[in-house]
Structures are given as structure tokens and as C-alpha cells.
Amino acid sequence: MKYRRCGRSGVLLPEISLGLWHNFGGGDDRAQNAAIIGRALELGICHFDLADNYGPPPGSAEERFGDLLQHEFACHRDEMFIATKAGHLMWQGPYGDWGSRKHLIAGLNQSLRRMKLDYVDVFYHHRPDPETPIEETVEALVQIVRSGKALYVGLSKYPPALFNRACTLLAEAHVPCLLHQFRYNLLDRACETGMLPAAKDQGAGSIVFSPLAQGMLTGKYLNTATLPIGSRAERSDSIFLDAAKVAADAERVAKLQALASEAGIPLTQLALRWLLQRNGVSSVLVGARTVAQLEDCAAASGCEPLDEALMNQINELR
Ligand SMILES: NC(=O)c1ccc[n+]([C@@H]2O[C@H](COP(=O)([O-])OP(=O)(O)OC[C@H]3O[C@@H](n4cnc5c(N)ncnc54)[C@H](OP(=O)(O)O)[C@@H]3O)[C@@H](O)[C@H]2O)c1
């Protein structure tokens, strides 16, 4: 595994990080989850990305991770860089969502209890809040760092202007934004004209999620009349990818698959290596469901760069 410096900070992150949004919930297999975390550590994937609402059900990914940390990986705590977030709906009533100081601090306290941790390495505001003043959200993040419950803070899915404002306020409080987290993959390049350059300008790192478009950029949905059993699009507990979304992108995925085949590499590798070559990307956050998938993703780190002709062909497919 190769490591990259995260913006203008002291933190190095692995080129490939592991997210627990799906696949680590209450219904997932504990032994398989333990095997994935163990293999990640062996492969040098030391950054684990969680959020209060990951599961399903919400909270269960942190509970599973906390259980595994306590019983199997406690001695590795200082080798790990652990992230969590708050800002999406987590509990009922006026304080269970968005970006108030009340929500962020209560949310982090709950996350720490679920994971049986004293602190996380990075705590994110998970999404911008159109109603809470950004000053309050930033003050909550600063308070969290000062209290020792997080070492660093990050932002997720912030539009560039708000991101810039939040970064300015954080910098004034001497708690710089470590990371911006947003979606980036061969099917969704919207960040290239806003979030990606803004993070670089602010000296923050960029960690990009859904690099395989939730599995579509592995080619697993091509050439099959039905969704593969157990795949994210087929699972009923996974509501963010379905047959309609798979069908909508099938043509573009087929073209990318053809380019990958011409280049003699799997589509998964093309998708991950392309991202790792994009200027400003600090880490690529995969959501592997099995040890084999994780190993496959990890293999994208440290490869020869894709050649210019291939990069140009990919870029022409926008
Ligand atoms: N900040 C935010 O709002 C936000 C939003 C989304 C995600 N995230 C973070 O980003 C992480 C990754 O997102 P993601 O899960 O969408 O990433 P992803 O890597 O694009 O998708 C993961 C899915 O792709 C498939 N896959 C992964 N590696 C594979 C391989 N080598 N071969 C074949 N299939 C493979 C698996 O699908 P099957 O299950 O079908 O096998 C897996 O469940 C999340 O866990 C979370 O930490 C953050």
C-alpha cells in the first residue's frame, strides 16, 4: 500500500481506504467482517470510514466495528485512522439530524459509545445544513477537537462556497479542515469543477467515495438479464442502487468495459487507477463486501500509471 499526505497536514492516508456504509450492518456476517478488517490491516489499509447511520439498521456498523475492535483488534488501535460522521437523520425529534451543535455533539457521543472508543481520528459533518448557521456547525467541530473526542475534523458533500467559508472559520480557530469527502467515479465527475479544486486550494485532503459506483464499475451488472444474487443492486436492504440505476448507466459502463478489455486490465482496476491518477485525490474509499474484493481493490495502489492515450480515451467518454 502506498500512502499520501492529506492536504497540508501531518496525516498520511492509504491510497485505498475502507468504508463501512454497507456490508457491516446488523445482518452481515461477523466472521466475514472480522476477516475483512484483519486483511485490510495486513494490506496496509489502515483508514476505516464510518458514520453514525451506517448499517442497516443505523448504528449497527459502528456497533459491529466496536465489537471487532474490542475483541479482535484492540492492540491495533494506534495503527488505525478511524472516521465517523453525524448530520444525516439518526434519531427522532428536532435534534436527531443536520448540523446544530446539539446534534453533532450528541451524535459523536453516541458513536463513541457504540464503537467503545475514547476518541475518533476524524469527525465529519456529514452533509451541509441549509438552516443552521455555518458558524454554529464550525464551533461545534472546534469544540469537539478541543474536547479531545476527535483529533481532526472533516466535511462531507459541501458545495464549494460553503466549504470555503467553513474552512476559513476552522482555520481562524486553528482547527484546519483535514478532509473533504465527496463522490467521485468514472460515472460521476461533478466534483472536478468544484469540490476537488476547492479542497486543494484550502489545503485539505480529498477522500472520494463510491469509486466503483457501488459496484457498477466492476462490470458485474453487464451481460446479465437479472441482477446477481447478493449484489448491492439486488439486496432489498440496500436502497441506494437498484435495477433502474444499473440500467441507466449500462451503456457508459459497457464502453468503459471495452476500453478496459482493450488495455488488458479489469474494469475495477481501470476505475480505481484512474481515480488515483486524478490531481488532488488523497485516498479512494472503497466499500468491499468480501476479502477477495478488498484484495482486488488494494491491488490498484502502487501500479504503473495508466498511459496518456488511455487516460484521453477515458476522458472522451464523459
Ligand atoms: N460521505 C458520504 O455521504 C458517503 C456516501 C457514500 C459512501 N461513503 C463512504 O464511501 C464508502 C464506499 O462507498 P461505496 O460502498 O459506494 O463504494 P464502492 O466501492 O463504489 O461500492 C462498493 C460495492 O462495490 C462492489 N465491489 C467493491 N469492490 C469490488 C471488487 N473488487 N470486485 C467486485 N465488486 C466490488 C461490492 O458490491 P456487491 O456488494 O454488489 O458485491 C461493494 O458492495 C462507504 O462505505 C462510506 O464509507 C460516504
The ligand as an SDF file (V2000), in Angstrom:
LIG
                    3D

 48 52  0  0  0  0  0  0  0  0999 V2000
  -19.9690   10.8760    2.8860 N   0  0  0  0  0  0  0  0  0  0  0  0
  -20.9760   10.2710    2.3250 C   0  0  0  0  0  0  0  0  0  0  0  0
  -22.1020   10.7870    2.2390 O   0  0  0  0  0  0  0  0  0  0  0  0
  -20.7900    8.8860    1.7520 C   0  0  0  0  0  0  0  0  0  0  0  0
  -21.7150    8.3640    0.8430 C   0  0  0  0  0  0  0  0  0  0  0  0
  -21.4710    7.0970    0.3230 C   0  0  0  0  0  0  0  0  0  0  0  0
  -20.3500    6.3820    0.7110 C   0  0  0  0  0  0  0  0  0  0  0  0
  -19.4770    6.9020    1.6130 N   0  0  0  0  0  0  0  0  0  0  0  0
  -18.2910    6.1470    2.0710 C   0  0  0  0  0  0  0  0  0  0  0  0
  -17.6310    5.5490    0.9580 O   0  0  0  0  0  0  0  0  0  0  0  0
  -17.5170    4.1400    1.1670 C   0  0  0  0  0  0  0  0  0  0  0  0
  -17.5160    3.4140   -0.1470 C   0  0  0  0  0  0  0  0  0  0  0  0
  -18.7220    3.6620   -0.8720 O   0  0  0  0  0  0  0  0  0  0  0  0
  -19.3530    2.5030   -1.7310 P   0  0  0  0  0  0  0  0  0  0  0  0
  -19.6470    1.3410   -0.8380 O   0  0  0  0  0  0  0  0  0  0  0  0
  -20.4270    3.0740   -2.5460 O   0  0  0  0  0  0  0  0  0  0  0  0
  -18.0710    2.1410   -2.6600 O   0  0  0  0  0  0  0  0  0  0  0  0
  -17.8700    1.2310   -3.9300 P   0  0  0  0  0  0  0  0  0  0  0  0
  -16.5330    0.5820   -3.7130 O   0  0  0  0  0  0  0  0  0  0  0  0
  -18.0930    2.0560   -5.1540 O   0  0  0  0  0  0  0  0  0  0  0  0
  -19.0260    0.1320   -3.8820 O   0  0  0  0  0  0  0  0  0  0  0  0
  -18.9250   -0.9860   -3.0370 C   0  0  0  0  0  0  0  0  0  0  0  0
  -19.5690   -2.1700   -3.7080 C   0  0  0  0  0  0  0  0  0  0  0  0
  -18.8770   -2.4350   -4.9190 O   0  0  0  0  0  0  0  0  0  0  0  0
  -18.6780   -3.8070   -5.0580 C   0  0  0  0  0  0  0  0  0  0  0  0
  -17.2330   -4.0620   -5.0480 N   0  0  0  0  0  0  0  0  0  0  0  0
  -16.2670   -3.4220   -4.3510 C   0  0  0  0  0  0  0  0  0  0  0  0
  -15.0600   -3.8980   -4.6720 N   0  0  0  0  0  0  0  0  0  0  0  0
  -15.2720   -4.8570   -5.5920 C   0  0  0  0  0  0  0  0  0  0  0  0
  -14.4130   -5.7150   -6.3170 C   0  0  0  0  0  0  0  0  0  0  0  0
  -13.0830   -5.6510   -6.1670 N   0  0  0  0  0  0  0  0  0  0  0  0
  -14.9510   -6.6040   -7.1790 N   0  0  0  0  0  0  0  0  0  0  0  0
  -16.3000   -6.6640   -7.3510 C   0  0  0  0  0  0  0  0  0  0  0  0
  -17.1720   -5.8780   -6.6930 N   0  0  0  0  0  0  0  0  0  0  0  0
  -16.6450   -4.9780   -5.8280 C   0  0  0  0  0  0  0  0  0  0  0  0
  -19.4200   -4.5000   -3.9550 C   0  0  0  0  0  0  0  0  0  0  0  0
  -20.7190   -4.7310   -4.4670 O   0  0  0  0  0  0  0  0  0  0  0  0
  -21.5610   -6.0360   -4.1090 P   0  0  0  0  0  0  0  0  0  0  0  0
  -21.9830   -5.8310   -2.6990 O   0  0  0  0  0  0  0  0  0  0  0  0
  -22.6660   -5.9490   -5.1160 O   0  0  0  0  0  0  0  0  0  0  0  0
  -20.6510   -7.2070   -4.3250 O   0  0  0  0  0  0  0  0  0  0  0  0
  -19.4550   -3.4460   -2.8880 C   0  0  0  0  0  0  0  0  0  0  0  0
  -20.5490   -3.6150   -2.0140 O   0  0  0  0  0  0  0  0  0  0  0  0
  -18.7040    3.8220    2.0790 C   0  0  0  0  0  0  0  0  0  0  0  0
  -18.5330    2.6110    2.7820 O   0  0  0  0  0  0  0  0  0  0  0  0
  -18.6660    5.0200    3.0080 C   0  0  0  0  0  0  0  0  0  0  0  0
  -17.6570    4.8400    3.9700 O   0  0  0  0  0  0  0  0  0  0  0  0
  -19.6750    8.1460    2.1160 C   0  0  0  0  0  0  0  0  0  0  0  0
  1  2  1  0
  2  3  2  0
  2  4  1  0
  4  5  1  0
  4 48  2  0
  5  6  2  0
  6  7  1  0
  7  8  2  0
  8  9  1  0
  8 48  1  0
  9 10  1  0
  9 46  1  0
 10 11  1  0
 11 12  1  0
 11 44  1  0
 12 13  1  0
 13 14  1  0
 14 15  2  0
 14 16  1  0
 14 17  1  0
 17 18  1  0
 18 19  2  0
 18 20  1  0
 18 21  1  0
 21 22  1  0
 22 23  1  0
 23 24  1  0
 23 42  1  0
 24 25  1  0
 25 26  1  0
 25 36  1  0
 26 27  1  0
 26 35  1  0
 27 28  2  0
 28 29  1  0
 29 30  1  0
 29 35  2  0
 30 31  1  0
 30 32  2  0
 32 33  1  0
 33 34  2  0
 34 35  1  0
 36 37  1  0
 36 42  1  0
 37 38  1  0
 38 39  2  0
 38 40  1  0
 38 41  1  0
 42 43  1  0
 44 45  1  0
 44 46  1  0
 46 47  1  0
M  CHG  2   8   1  16  -1
M  END
$$$$
